[in-house]
Amino acid sequence: MVKKNNIAVGRGDTYTSMTRALFTLKSEIISLLDKSNEPIILKPNLVGLGDNGMASTHPDSVRAVIDFFSSISKKDIVIAESSPKARGTETLMMFDETGISAVTKGYKNVKLLDLNTTNFEEIGFAQLIDNQKLPIHAYKILLESKFSISLSKPKSHSSILNSLSQKNFIMGGIAYEDKLTMHGFDHNNPPLLTDEDRMRVCIPLLNLNLCLASVKLRSTLSLLDFTNSLEGNGPIMGDKIDLGFSLASTDSLTLDTFATKLMGIPPSQIPWQNRLRAFYPTDYELIGDTESAFPHKFKLHDRAEFLGSLDYSALIHFSSPDRNFR
């Protein structure tokens, strides 16, 4: 029998819904907090400069997380990010632009961290086109964290149909120089292909590499803010929608599978998640504010039909959850 993982539902505005979801899951969260002085690592999803925060984690959800953990723990909280479109001083500017910097003022236990300034280590090899492989590195602070949080908003996506908690933590955890490698090609020697041919080859490899990296990069707690969702041509553009609830779970694959259903997408249409479930079957029980319906079906990216036509047989190379990403 597959274990049922709790998914906590909180309703209200951004701050209220996230707070309610967290307090619903309070006893489970406390049971996972260790006694050490090591900080809690909070990984938001900050897309880059210039999006005016539409595609990035909302500051009110960050404040809700800070307030909740400050009420149950004396641990420091480190808000850590590595955007694919910002690094160095740009990351600090991104914290400012999205309102995250302003949120942290007044909290002595909260710090901002550009993951690009931290150490990383090799976690294995990504599969590239022509059966090549390149080493992939991840930030040690995420790999070694005793308690890590993925905090993101559900978004439609141009390459993998949707972007949820696992994708946020995995791609954000991969070292800056290796993020393009996850897409299946060497950024120093890009393939001489048309855009469509490159996508046909590389998008299935991205799905495979997400599976492989998920073995090493897993958050302790996963949070999704549906009050600031993004549908249409995400993950950067698109249309913002407020569905009035947030979700929390200590099992990211279970949470993302449920969230995929809420978006109106059959989970089997997310190839990399579907492959993971072959080894990590999921089931869930909703707790908290469960009395209302989840009525909205997301408008998907214009490329959705094309994504569904691709050959994802490369995923067979993820054949064991215990493999060492090699």
Secondary structure, DSSP 8 states (H G I E B T S, - for coil): ----EEEEEEESSHHHHHHHHHHHTHHHHHHH--SSS--EEEE-----TTSTTTTS--HHHHHHHHHHHHHH----EEEEE--TT--THHHHHHHHHTTHHHHHTT-TTEEEEEGGGS-EEEEEEEE-GGG-EEEEEEEHHHHS-SSEEEEE--EEETTTEEE-HHHHHHHHHB-GGGTTGGGTS-TTS-----HHHHHHHHHHHHHHHHHHHHTT---SEEEEEGGGEEESSTTTSSEEE--SEEEEES-HHHHHHHHHHHTT--GGGSHHHHHHHTTS---EEEEES-SS---------TTHHHHHTS--GGGGG---TTS---
